[in-house]
Amino acid sequence: MRNKKILHSFLCFCILSFIIPSLSSALTARDKYYKAEASYKKLRHSPKKMKYRENWLACINKFNAVYRHNPSGPWAPAGLYMSGRLYAKLYKYSYKKSDKKEAIDIFKRIIKRFPKSRYRTRARSAIITLTGKSAKKKSSVKKTHKKKKPYSSTVKVKKKIRVKKKSGLSSNFSRATITGLRFWSNRSYTRIVVDADKETAYIHRLLKKDPSIKKPQRLYLDLDNSRLKQGIAQTIPINDNLLKNARAAQHSHDSVRVAIDIKSFKTYKIFSLKNPFRIVIDVWGRDINKTYPKPFPVLVKKNTGVSPGTLAKQLALGVRRIVIDPGHGGRDYGAPGYLKGVHEKNIALQIAKKLGKKIRAKLHCEVIMTRKDDRYLTLEERTAIANTRNADLFISIHANAARDRKAYGIETYFLNLATDEDAILVAARENATSVKNISDLETILSDLMQNAKINESSRLATYVQKTIYKNMKRKYSKIKNKGVKQAPFYVLLGAQMPAILIETSFISSPRECKRLKSAKYQENLCDAIVDGIKKYIHETNPTAFLRKNPNLS
């Protein structure tokens, strides 16, 4: 009896599948579509994967599988349209005409095979975007339906929603919103930041000047799957020696273009930061109008490992201007102290102010503070201040922290690939991001650091760390030398001068938190930092240093 019931159920299933095969095939096609959609979503959120053609083709094949599963089914035009869309996006990266042609051929196939599908209209729009021309209607296609009366946009929206719910399609991903443009500038350097509310892929390209249409040289940035926030300033006038302005516009229905009109420039770098996501554009040029006082003579010691040309270029003027950056501030409290009410942002500001006074008094250098009070600054803004003010040194002040309350010590960092797990954790905390994001950042560091003063930063960090440990050990017990380390800190990215970050002590340690609160400890710490800076300047360019500071020989 039981076997008969099983056999009866099986026969019923087979009969139903034979009579209405589209039901089971549609379900399978839907599953394949969602699988392909998930694969594409992963690709879009991985700029690293988007660089490789095979990853794009893998996603395209998955959408093609949806079409092949049932070429006449309701999911077929959706899969075909996404295949064409991905070929169109791949063309933006590859610049291969074959990718563009493939996309256009697919969109034309949709128009021909699915005249009643909503994807027919989308395909026409895509062709216009790619070619600037609409697809021609073939004379053999006859109009079989009457002209409909016009109806309001409200009715259109409602109709679209009903169709979407009925079909179950969800081809539109959540888009990133471009929330604004910011910039800092001087005669020879400009930093532009494009802010977004979530991560998205982007490409950039430099266009040559075109006098025939009165177009200057332009650098453009296309942000994929994004929209421009309403109400933001779409054009920001820059008008420095390098750039005229920066413009943001909705380039297509799913991409935003940021275009920068160039007067003249030497080179540029583009990189992205996370939490929140933003894209940083650094542009450099030669400042022909810049004037300086008469330079000091340069004396280069033998066997220093540094070429005379490098030193002459960087230190012919000596160290005249130092930017001090008190970490965190405003809504960014930094690490919480072991003692109640103690926060890193306040400790960093107190130390930075004392350090600035001592540098002015002892080294006779100009000091610029990135912040003088409790205000919030983005990490990229701090470096931009140093670059636009033509600083000779950049020193960022912080307090360390760890879950282990027994952790203590002093360490100094410069920008480079992280060498140990502790350095990665410190960088992740100071960058207000995750350890994974630090790993992602390291993949682009080699390109970013070509113009960075890595060797000089390393030497400055070494002098400062040595004098801090030596001086503080004389006056306090249990001073631990954690050494000079390297890590990818956002605040040091793009710095055009020797730049270091000092983790003064562990604010999470009961003993060191009490010390960091002490004005005397802060004073001694600043004296040691100044001694380290003085030794770095003297060792690098002793003639310039002694001529400027004859009483310090």
N, C-alpha and C positions, 0 to 999 in steps of 0.2 A: 504493500500500500504506500509506504513511504517513498519507495523508488519510483512509483507511478507519479506521485506528486512532484518529485524532483524533475522527472522527465517532462511532465506537463508544463512546469514553469519554464524549463529550458526552451521548449518548443514555442511557447508564447513570446518569450524574449526574442527568439530568432525571427518569428513572424513579424513582430513589431519593428524590429531592426530593418527587415526587408521592406516593409510597407512605408515606414517613415525614417529612412536612413539619415535624413538631414538633421534630425534631432541629435542623434549620437555624434554625428560628424561635427555639428556646430559646437557641441560641448567640448570636444577634443580641440577644435580650432581655437576656441576661446582660451582654453588652458595654454595652448602653444603661444597665443598672443600675449597673455599675461607673463608667461615665462620670458618671452623675448623683450617685453617692456621692462621687466625687472633687470634683465641683463644690460639693457641700454641705460637704465638709471644708474647702475653701478659704473658703467663706462663714463658717463657724464660727470660723475663725482670723483673721478680719478684723472686729473690732468696728466699724470705720468702714463697711464694706459692709453690716453687719447693720442699720444705721440706715435703709436705703432699702428700701422695699417691693418695688420691681421686682426686686431681687436675690433676695429670697425666692421671688417668683413664678416667676422663671426656673428655680430649682432644682425647684420643685414641678412645673413643666411637664415637666422632664426625667424625673422619676419617673412622672408620668402617661403619658409616652411608652412606658415599660416595660409598663404595664398595657395600653395601647391596642394595642401590637404583637401581643399574643396574649392576649386577655382570659380564656382558659381555660387558659393555660399555667402552669407551675410558678413563673414569676417574676412573674406578675400580682399575687398578693396582696402580695408584697414591695414592688413599686412603688407599689401603692395605699396600703399601710400607711405608707410613708415620706411620701407626699403628705399624708396626714392628720396625721402627726406634725409635719411642717413647718408646716402650717396652725395646729396647736395652739401651736407655738413662736412663730409670727408673732403670734398673739393676745396673747402676753405683752408684746409690744412695741407693738402697735397698739391694743389694748383694743377692737377692733372686734368686735361681736357676730357679724357676718357671717363672720369668720374662724373663730370658735369653732364656729358652726353648720356651716360647711363641713367642719371637722375631724370633728365628730360624725357628719355624714351619710356621710362616707367610711368611718369605722370601722363604722357600721351596715351599709354595703354589703358590707364584708369579712365580717361575721358572717353575712349572708344568702347571699352568693355562694360563700363558701369555708368551709363548715361543718367540713371535715376538715383545714383548714390550721392550722398552729401560730400563724398571725397572727390567728386568730379569738380566741384567749385574750388576746393582746396588745391587740387592738382593744377587747375588753370592759374590760380594765384602764384603757385610755386614756379610755374614756367615763366610767368611775367617777371618774377623776382630774379630768376636765373638768366633770362635772355633779354628782358625788356619788351618782349613781344608775346602776345597771347597765341595759344594754339589755334590753328585754323580749323573751322568746322568743315567736315566733308559734305559735299552736296548730296551724297547718298543717304545721309541721315535726315529723315523727315520729321517735322514737328507734328506730333500726334495729339498734343494736349492744347487746350485753349489758353489764351493769355489770361493770367490771373490778375485780379485787381490788386493795386498796391495796398500794403497794410503797414501798420506802425512797427517801429523797431522793438517795441515791447512785446508784440505778438511774435516777432521773429525769435526773440530770446526765449520765450516760453516754448515755442515750437522746438527749438534746438534742445532744450532741456528734456522735453518729452521724448524726442528721438534718442537722446543719449541714454536715458533710463531704459527705454524699450530695447535697445540693441545691446546694452551692457558694456559699450566701448568706453575706454578712458585713456585716450591717447595724449591728453594734455597733462604734462607733469607740473608740479608746483614750481613756479618760476622765481628766480632771484629778483629782488627789487634794487635798482641802483638808487641809492638815497642821497648822493651828493658828491661834489668835487671840492678838493682843498688843494692849496698850493703854497709853497714858500720859495722865495727867489732872491738872487742877487745877480750881478752882471755876468757871472760865469757859471752859475749853477741854478737849476730849478728842480724842485721836487713836487710832483703832482700825485695826489692820492684819490683813487676812485673807491668810494664806500659802497658796500652792498650788504643786504641783510642775511645772505647765505652764500655759501661757496658755489661758484659756477666756473665752467671752463672758458678760456679766452684765447684769442690769437692776436698777434700784432704784426704790422707791416709798415715799412717806410716807403712813402711815395715820392717820386721826383717832382721837381717844380715843373709846372706846365704853363708857360707864358701865353699860349694860344687861347686858353680859357681863363687866364688871369688867376691861376691857382698857385699858391706858394708851396714849398716843400711841406709835406704833411706826414705825421706819424699817427696812425689810427690803431685803435684797440677795439676788437669786436668781442662782446661778452655774450656767450651762448645762453639760450633759454632764460632770458631776462627781460625785464620791462623797466621803464624809467618812471620813477615816482613822480606823481603829479605835484606841481607847485615848486619844484626845486629849480634853482638857477641853472639853465641849460648852457649858458655861455659865461665863462669867467675870464675877464680881461687880465692878461699877465703883463704884456708890453715891457719885457726886459730886453736885454741884448740878444737873448736866444729865441724866445717864443713870443708870439703875438697874442694868442688866446687858446683856450681849450673849450671844446664844445661837446655836449652830450645830446644824443637824439635817438629816438626809436627807429632803428635802421630797418627792421622788418618786424613782423608780428611777434617773433620770438627772440629777437636779439637787439642789443643796444650798442651803438657805436660811439666811442669817444675819440674825437679827432683833435689833433694839436697842430696848429699852424706854426711853422718854424721860420724864423728869420735866418739864423745860422747856428750851427752846433758842431761839436767835435764827436761826441759819442753819447749813447744812452743805455740804460739798463732798466729792465722791467721784472718785478718779482711780486709775489703775493704773500700776504700774512693772514693768519687766521685768528678767530675769537676776538672781535668779529672779523669777517672776511673783508679784505681790502687789497687793492692792487696799487703798488707803488711804482711810479715812473720817475727815474732820475735822469736828468739831461745835463750834460757838461759842455762847456765851450771855452774858447780862449778869450780872456778878458783883455782887450787891447787898450782900454781906457783906464785900466787900474794903475794907480801910482802908489809906491811905497817909499818910506825913507831910505836913504842910502844904506845898502846892505853891509853887514859885518863881514870881515874876511873869514874864510873858512879854513880850518886846519884839520886835516884828516890824518888820523894815526895809521901807521902801517899795520898790516895783518888784522884789520878789524872785520874783514869779510863784507864790508859795505863799500860800494863803489863811490869815488869822489863825485861823480855826476849825480847819483841819487841824493847824497847829502847836500850837495850844492843846491839842488833843486828844492829840497824840502827845508833845509836849515840855514840857508844863507842869511836869512833874516833873524835867526835865533828864535826862541820861543817868546812871543810877545803877548799872545792872547790865549787864555785857557777857559774853556767852558766847563762848568761844574753842574752836574745833573743830579739833583736830589731825587731818588727813586720814588715812584708812586705819587700819591697826592689826590686831594678831592675825594671823589667816590671810591677811588682805588686805595684802600687802607694798607695794602701790602700784607706782610705776615703779622699775625697777632703775637704780642709779647707774652712771656710767661706770667708777668705781673699784669693785673687787671688794668685796663685803660691804656696800656702801652701798645703803640702801633708803629710799624716800620716807617710809614710815611712821615711821621713826626720826628722820629729819631734821625732819619736820613736828612731832613731839612735842617735840623739843629747842627748836625755835623758839617753839612755843606756850607752853611753860613760861616761857621768858625773857620773852615778850610779856606774860604774865599778871602777872609780878612788876613789870614796868615800868608797866603800867596801874594797878596798885594804888598804886605809889609816886608816880607823876606825876599821875594823874588822880583818885586817891582813889575809884575805882569798885570795886564788888564784881565779882569775876571768877569765873565758873563754867566749868570745863573739861568738855567732853563726855567726855573720857577723860584720865586722869592717868598711865596706864601702857600697856603693849603689849597692848591688848585689842581684840576685834572689835566694832564697832558697825555696825548697818545704817544706810544713809543717811537713811531716814525717822525713825530713832530720834534722830538728832542734832538735827534740826529740832524734833522733839517735845520734847526737853529744853529747848531755847530757849523754845518756846511755853509749856510748863507752868511754867517758872521766871520767866515774865513778863520776859524779857530786853528791854533797850532797843536793843541792837545784837548782831548775830551775825556773827562773823568766822571763816571757815574757811581753814586754812593748808595749802598744798600746794606741791609742787615739780613743775615742768613737765618734759616729755620729748618727744623727737621722734626719728625714725629718722635724720635728718640730724644728725650729731654737731657740725656747725658752728652749729646753731640755738642762740641764746642770747637772754637778755633777761628782763624782768619785766613782768607784766601783771596787771590786777585785773578781776574779773568781777562782774556782778550778773545777776539772773534776768531773762531776756527771750528773745525769739526770736533765734536766732543770726544774725549779720550776715555772716559769711564762713565759708569752708570750714575754716580753722584753728580757729575757735571751735567748730565742730561736732565736729572731731576731738578737741579738748581735753575737751569735754563728754562725748563717747562714752567716752573713756578714764577720766575721773573717775567716770562713772556705771557703769563696768564693763559697758558694753553696746555695741551696734553703731550705726553711723551711721544705718542704716535706722530703728532704734528712736527715735533722736533726732528724725528727721523725723516719725514717728508721734506722738511726744510733743508736738511743736509744734502739732499740730492741736487739742489740747485746752488749750493754754496760755492762750489768750485768756480762757477762762472761769475758769481757776484764778487768774489774776493780777488779778482785779478788786479783791480786797481786799489784795493784796500792796503793800508800800511801794516801788514801782518808782522813783518820782522821788527819794525819800530815799536809796534804795540807790545810785542812779546818782551822786548828789552825794557820798555817803560814799566810793564807789569812786574818784571823781575826786580828792578831797582826798588819799586814801591813796596813790594811784598817783603823783601829783605830788610828794609829799614823799619817797616812796621813791626815785624817780628823781633828784630834786634832791640829796638827802642822800648817796646812794650814789655819785653821779657825782663828788662832791668827794673821795671817799676811794679810789675804785677806777677803773681804766681799763676801757674797753670795757663800759660799762654801757648797755644798750639799753632804751629806753622803748618797749615794745610797746603801751602805751596801755590805756585802759579799754574793755572789750568786754562783750558780753552773750551769754548762751547758756542753754539749759534744763538747769541742773544739778539732779539729784534732791535733793541735800542742801539746796538753797535753796527747794524747793517747799513752799508752805504756811507759810513763815516770816512771822510777824505783826509783824516789826520790820525796820528797815533791815538788809539782809544782803548780805555780799560774800564772794567767794572769791579769795584771793591766790595766784597762781602765783609763788612767791618768786624762783625762778631755774630754769634747765634742769639737772636732775640728770643728764641724758644728755650734757651738754657737759663735756669734760675740764676746762676752766678753771672753770666754774661749779660742777661737782661738788666740786672741791677747796675752793672758797669756802664752799659750803653745809656742808661738814664742819667748817669753822673756827668756833670759839666767838666769835671777834671779829667775823667777818662776820655771824653770827647776831645778836649784840648790836647792831651798827650797823643791821641790817635792822629789828629790833624798835623801836629808837629812832625810826626814820623812820616806822614804822607808827603809833606813839603820837602823833607830831607831826601826822600826817594826821587821826587821830581827834580830837585836841584842836582842830584848825582847823575840823573839821566841826561839833563841838559849839558852839564859840565863834561861828561864823558863823550857825548856826541859831538859837541862843538865848543871846546873849552875857550877858544879865543873870543868867540862871540859872547859867551857867558861872562868871562872875566872883564871884558870891556864894558859890558852893561852893568856888572856888579863888582866893581873893583875892591870893595870891602869884604867880599865873600871868598877871596882866594885863600 
